[in-house]
Amino acid sequence: MYAVDQYLNKNYKFGTILAAVGVVFLSAILFFYETYSTEARYRRGEYTPFWTMLENSTEEVRIRQGETITIPVELHYWNGLKTLLGIQFEEPESEQGGLYNPPDGLKILFDADGAFFEVDNGRIVNVLTHRDVILPEPDKIEQHMQGNMVVAKIGTITISVSNEVPARDYYFGIKTTDANVGAVYEGNSQLLAVKVIAVQ
């Protein structure tokens, strides 16, 4: 009987040690996940989980007087993101180097301005807008992976400059916000500089 008690006692101790090691191991895994995982870093604001910009990461558009250019606009967002993203074209205020009103003859049309893109784990699943415009169906939007980000062509921006627009730089932006109820992520604005070049 004594031998049986000793055996059970050893097994109990061994089981207790094994359970303690398991708890420490699981705690270490959770700690490293919460500290170093991509999701945790996005939630802490170390990485920007979404942004919108022109194709090929363009920030400056060079355009000659009398010219019209159309460029695709891309939405970049983290592959695991699940939220509603609002997109808006903006004119920076004059103290930020922009204009309250662009000069006559400088026209910018962003067809996805004011649209909302619902993203869910690597895909755009819905597109909404309050404007009277036709937006692409989610399954018609070209999307591809770039590292751990999804790049989706969500629309186009058309810039038109008349011959009378002064040759200089004009600054605008494309703003992206987390429009979900109880938004978690901070919005951001990507620069759009329009450099008007004089016709010789």
Secondary structure as a PSIPRED ss2 file (coil, helix, strand):
# PSIPRED VFORMAT (PSIPRED V4.0)

   1 M C   1.000  0.000  0.000
   2 Y H   0.000  1.000  0.000
   3 A H   0.000  1.000  0.000
   4 V H   0.000  1.000  0.000
   5 D H   0.000  1.000  0.000
   6 Q H   0.000  1.000  0.000
   7 Y H   0.000  1.000  0.000
   8 L H   0.000  1.000  0.000
   9 N H   0.000  1.000  0.000
  10 K H   0.000  1.000  0.000
  11 N H   0.000  1.000  0.000
  12 Y H   0.000  1.000  0.000
  13 K H   0.000  1.000  0.000
  14 F H   0.000  1.000  0.000
  15 G H   0.000  1.000  0.000
  16 T H   0.000  1.000  0.000
  17 I H   0.000  1.000  0.000
  18 L H   0.000  1.000  0.000
  19 A H   0.000  1.000  0.000
  20 A H   0.000  1.000  0.000
  21 V H   0.000  1.000  0.000
  22 G H   0.000  1.000  0.000
  23 V H   0.000  1.000  0.000
  24 V H   0.000  1.000  0.000
  25 F H   0.000  1.000  0.000
  26 L H   0.000  1.000  0.000
  27 S H   0.000  1.000  0.000
  28 A H   0.000  1.000  0.000
  29 I H   0.000  1.000  0.000
  30 L H   0.000  1.000  0.000
  31 F H   0.000  1.000  0.000
  32 F H   0.000  1.000  0.000
  33 Y H   0.000  1.000  0.000
  34 E H   0.000  1.000  0.000
  35 T H   0.000  1.000  0.000
  36 Y H   0.000  1.000  0.000
  37 S C   1.000  0.000  0.000
  38 T H   0.000  1.000  0.000
  39 E H   0.000  1.000  0.000
  40 A H   0.000  1.000  0.000
  41 R H   0.000  1.000  0.000
  42 Y H   0.000  1.000  0.000
  43 R H   0.000  1.000  0.000
  44 R C   1.000  0.000  0.000
  45 G C   1.000  0.000  0.000
  46 E C   1.000  0.000  0.000
  47 Y C   1.000  0.000  0.000
  48 T C   1.000  0.000  0.000
  49 P C   1.000  0.000  0.000
  50 F E   0.000  0.000  1.000
  51 W E   0.000  0.000  1.000
  52 T E   0.000  0.000  1.000
  53 M E   0.000  0.000  1.000
  54 L E   0.000  0.000  1.000
  55 E H   0.000  1.000  0.000
  56 N H   0.000  1.000  0.000
  57 S H   0.000  1.000  0.000
  58 T E   0.000  0.000  1.000
  59 E C   1.000  0.000  0.000
  60 E E   0.000  0.000  1.000
  61 V E   0.000  0.000  1.000
  62 R E   0.000  0.000  1.000
  63 I E   0.000  0.000  1.000
  64 R E   0.000  0.000  1.000
  65 Q C   1.000  0.000  0.000
  66 G C   1.000  0.000  0.000
  67 E C   1.000  0.000  0.000
  68 T E   0.000  0.000  1.000
  69 I E   0.000  0.000  1.000
  70 T E   0.000  0.000  1.000
  71 I E   0.000  0.000  1.000
  72 P E   0.000  0.000  1.000
  73 V E   0.000  0.000  1.000
  74 E E   0.000  0.000  1.000
  75 L E   0.000  0.000  1.000
  76 H E   0.000  0.000  1.000
  77 Y E   0.000  0.000  1.000
  78 W E   0.000  0.000  1.000
  79 N C   1.000  0.000  0.000
  80 G C   1.000  0.000  0.000
  81 L C   1.000  0.000  0.000
  82 K E   0.000  0.000  1.000
  83 T E   0.000  0.000  1.000
  84 L E   0.000  0.000  1.000
  85 L E   0.000  0.000  1.000
  86 G E   0.000  0.000  1.000
  87 I E   0.000  0.000  1.000
  88 Q E   0.000  0.000  1.000
  89 F E   0.000  0.000  1.000
  90 E E   0.000  0.000  1.000
  91 E C   1.000  0.000  0.000
  92 P C   1.000  0.000  0.000
  93 E C   1.000  0.000  0.000
  94 S H   0.000  1.000  0.000
  95 E H   0.000  1.000  0.000
  96 Q H   0.000  1.000  0.000
  97 G C   1.000  0.000  0.000
  98 G C   1.000  0.000  0.000
  99 L C   1.000  0.000  0.000
 100 Y C   1.000  0.000  0.000
 101 N C   1.000  0.000  0.000
 102 P C   1.000  0.000  0.000
 103 P C   1.000  0.000  0.000
 104 D C   1.000  0.000  0.000
 105 G C   1.000  0.000  0.000
 106 L E   0.000  0.000  1.000
 107 K E   0.000  0.000  1.000
 108 I E   0.000  0.000  1.000
 109 L E   0.000  0.000  1.000
 110 F E   0.000  0.000  1.000
 111 D C   1.000  0.000  0.000
 112 A C   1.000  0.000  0.000
 113 D C   1.000  0.000  0.000
 114 G C   1.000  0.000  0.000
 115 A E   0.000  0.000  1.000
 116 F E   0.000  0.000  1.000
 117 F E   0.000  0.000  1.000
 118 E E   0.000  0.000  1.000
 119 V E   0.000  0.000  1.000
 120 D E   0.000  0.000  1.000
 121 N C   1.000  0.000  0.000
 122 G C   1.000  0.000  0.000
 123 R E   0.000  0.000  1.000
 124 I E   0.000  0.000  1.000
 125 V E   0.000  0.000  1.000
 126 N E   0.000  0.000  1.000
 127 V E   0.000  0.000  1.000
 128 L E   0.000  0.000  1.000
 129 T E   0.000  0.000  1.000
 130 H C   1.000  0.000  0.000
 131 R C   1.000  0.000  0.000
 132 D C   1.000  0.000  0.000
 133 V C   1.000  0.000  0.000
 134 I C   1.000  0.000  0.000
 135 L C   1.000  0.000  0.000
 136 P C   1.000  0.000  0.000
 137 E C   1.000  0.000  0.000
 138 P H   0.000  1.000  0.000
 139 D H   0.000  1.000  0.000
 140 K H   0.000  1.000  0.000
 141 I C   1.000  0.000  0.000
 142 E C   1.000  0.000  0.000
 143 Q E   0.000  0.000  1.000
 144 H E   0.000  0.000  1.000
 145 M E   0.000  0.000  1.000
 146 Q E   0.000  0.000  1.000
 147 G C   1.000  0.000  0.000
 148 N C   1.000  0.000  0.000
 149 M E   0.000  0.000  1.000
 150 V E   0.000  0.000  1.000
 151 V E   0.000  0.000  1.000
 152 A E   0.000  0.000  1.000
 153 K E   0.000  0.000  1.000
 154 I E   0.000  0.000  1.000
 155 G E   0.000  0.000  1.000
 156 T E   0.000  0.000  1.000
 157 I E   0.000  0.000  1.000
 158 T E   0.000  0.000  1.000
 159 I E   0.000  0.000  1.000
 160 S E   0.000  0.000  1.000
 161 V E   0.000  0.000  1.000
 162 S C   1.000  0.000  0.000
 163 N C   1.000  0.000  0.000
 164 E C   1.000  0.000  0.000
 165 V C   1.000  0.000  0.000
 166 P C   1.000  0.000  0.000
 167 A C   1.000  0.000  0.000
 168 R C   1.000  0.000  0.000
 169 D E   0.000  0.000  1.000
 170 Y E   0.000  0.000  1.000
 171 Y E   0.000  0.000  1.000
 172 F E   0.000  0.000  1.000
 173 G E   0.000  0.000  1.000
 174 I E   0.000  0.000  1.000
 175 K E   0.000  0.000  1.000
 176 T E   0.000  0.000  1.000
 177 T E   0.000  0.000  1.000
 178 D E   0.000  0.000  1.000
 179 A C   1.000  0.000  0.000
 180 N C   1.000  0.000  0.000
 181 V C   1.000  0.000  0.000
 182 G C   1.000  0.000  0.000
 183 A C   1.000  0.000  0.000
 184 V C   1.000  0.000  0.000
 185 Y C   1.000  0.000  0.000
 186 E C   1.000  0.000  0.000
 187 G C   1.000  0.000  0.000
 188 N E   0.000  0.000  1.000
 189 S E   0.000  0.000  1.000
 190 Q E   0.000  0.000  1.000
 191 L E   0.000  0.000  1.000
 192 L E   0.000  0.000  1.000
 193 A E   0.000  0.000  1.000
 194 V E   0.000  0.000  1.000
 195 K E   0.000  0.000  1.000
 196 V E   0.000  0.000  1.000
 197 I E   0.000  0.000  1.000
 198 A C   1.000  0.000  0.000
 199 V C   1.000  0.000  0.000
 200 Q C   1.000  0.000  0.000
